[in-house]
């Protein structure tokens, strides 16, 4: 038996992947302690004795993971690293972060086998799905096959990661899908892994083979967790909830039957594709408690959808928008500009549709090269990303011009998209806003809606250098009556918005983006120095 300390980086979300790893190690008899930085502000490893510290996450968590590993090494502790951060760039991340071992892909079986191998004194190179440095040489072992039967895995161990404390602090303003209740108690569940599609901007850390749990296994987990933690929102974390109508119907039937016998209301959300959507399916889902669906629209240009390998059509997007609206189900979707094939004409096609449906809740953004994705590899090959480590560490969410547009044309497009969003997103100035909640009139249905336990000061606003506060905020909300999205904005934000609409130029946008990037790094550096 080994003694392992699991440290979850602060992401604002429940660390589902690490919860599965904790459960797998415990089932194999290892002693596992946990620190979840989503509920703790610092790590104190002085005097701690563990065989390994285990941590992991996505590439966007690089700086936090770097800090965790540095703290572990300062205290003489060895590290096992996992997650998309290392799966997408094994040698680069092992070289930069220097863990003792790194797990590639799904980790439940791999980490258990690795620990057993170390305990027995065998060569870790015999373990599939890991990488490490040995005598200065990088070693990567045979690729591990995806877990064939997801039902065989233990349920995630959220309790060891301080789940109850996480629930107590949740606010409806913490996440766009939480605002249906004043006191959300959210349970994340994974019913399938990966996705059968290979969109160019997407990367699947758990492999490209789409696998589904049985609905019996999913319901066994939910029927245990919901009463235990008095859950009122089930958030289905799947990249694609289901590509099978019969499976959706079975889940809805069994979930509805279970929830109907509870003494409190339980709702759920999921992510789906538009090409298999039907009116009958939405009726069944809503009747079973589904109140929000996240769709991957990405573009309204047929040319761009084909370039992205989305395998959907503009007509299917149009239908999904109207079906969700007609059924009173909240819509979460984005149009992302800047694909390799993007032109001013294709961008106009998307913007014209969006302007006609701006009240549907679709957000506007730009594509970014997610590590491991086809677009990321293209950016590296073409020299758009010149230094992979610097990109991951410092520029992960920067906007890059990977189109054939000139630099000037691309900045004009960015300004056009930004101004369109600021000008056309449905907004309202709240009647009341304070530390305990907000009250506003929905610009869609004109209903006055109140949200208790609600903070306007924890959002990332679409601006630079000004922190959100009670005087300056731009908070995204879903109406509790019509379930459509709008923004509650302060008067100060409205003044800022008018300034942006009339005066923002491409050169000004470029300057502000650079200043924001510099300030973000300075603030992070100051925080680390204070800790030290």
Phi, psi and omega in degrees: 000135178250158178253118187238138172250119177263128178240120180265123177297157178282112181238349185085354181239165177285127185284081186296316181301313179293329178296324175293320180295316178301313182298320181293318179293320179295320180295335179272004173096005180278150175275123185233122170254158184224143168235119179253109184288356172288342178238356181230139187272347184207163177246132174234101183257008181300126178078000182280141181241110178222152174290321179209151164258129179248131178211173179171175181167202180262172182299329180292349179262015188307308186298322178291318180294321176302317180294318179299314182293319178300316179298319180296314183293325177299332181259018174073023182257138178275152188238139167248124183250141177215182178100178182300333182301321181264330180296323182283332181215073187301305185291320180300313183288324177294322179291321183281321188259340175056048171290160176294316177218154175230138181261129181257128178079210180298135189252350188299309180284324185295312184293326178295316180293322179297314180296321178295319180299317180293317179301321185273359177075021179272171181284119179301340179296348178278352182270124179288143172085027177227169173211158182189169174259138177224119181053039178084351181260140180277129180244126174233126187272178181302141180297134179277139177289146178301148177301117185287325184242097182294336178295338183283345180283149176290155175295148181300142181264084178285329185301319180294339180263020175073036186299318182299318177296323177298317181297319183299326185269354183296139174240155178294345179271358184286333183208146186301334183266002184267348194281011177286336179233149176292331179231079181291140173231101194258133174243120178273136179225141176250118182256349177207165179232144180067201186203143181283000182248158183234065178299143189294336183265359188250155176220136182251098181299336182266016179097171184259006179268117181282124180227146182237142170284157173289150178295331177297318178294316179299314183290327177298317178296313183292323181291341174274313188285320186298310177292324183298317184252006183050056182288139174239354174225125172256120180254111181277113188277358184306143170299324177219111186303311178196145175250017187228117184298320182296323179294318177300314181297320180295315179300314183298317180298312185287324178293317180298316180298319179292311184295330182294342180264002176273157181270004178223165183277137176231127179243170180211159180228162179201175174244135182217169175261159184273344188282344178249010185282141176218159179297319179299319180297316180296323178299316180295317182295315180296319179298333180270000175109004178288127182239352180208135176234131176262123180248152173260093179276301176073314180201156174253007178266125179301323180297318181288320178300322177291320178297323179283351184060042181283331182060036172226170183236159175303323180298323179292324176295314179303316182294318180297318179302312185284324178296313181298318180296316181296327182272356181070029176258130181296141181251129172239118180201162179225149163254125181246122183265161173102017174299162180305325183269003184296136172231172177297328180289314180294323177296322179294323178301315180291315182295323179296317176295316182299318181296328176286340183232031183297334181278001181278344178102010178284131180263158181248137179203184177240150180293147173228149185284093178291128183306135180093342182283165178297323180292320177300314180297322176297316181296324178290314181298322184271359179078011175292318168260109186273329181227107186298317182294317179296322177298310182294320186284321191235345189226027190299325182255014174292154179263125181249146176271100178254009179273181174268005177290149174291165179303319180294318179295322182292319178293326175296320177296317179301316180295320179299316180294315180298315180293323179299316180295313181297322184282323192251347176301135176298128183225158173210151174267121184298150172289323184217137175213135181200185182294337185258353180165187185212148177225129184209163176262125179297126180288351180270301186258356178069010176285140174275121184243141180240141179230116176272165177056038191240131180246134176267356190257025179232025180260157167265104183282157180278062180204182183236137165078351180247121182283144178293146180204184178293339180267333182227108180206160178210085192258126178281133183219151168256135178294135180282353178263301184263353177064025177258153188273144172208174179246130170268117187236144177282164177298324179296321178295321179300321177296315177301316181300317179296322178298314181299315183300320186268332192240345183293132178240163177303319180293322178295320179298317179298319179295314181295324179297319179294318180296318180297318180297317179296315181296323179298316180292322179296316181296320179294319179297319179297320180297318180293322179294321178296321179295318180295000000 
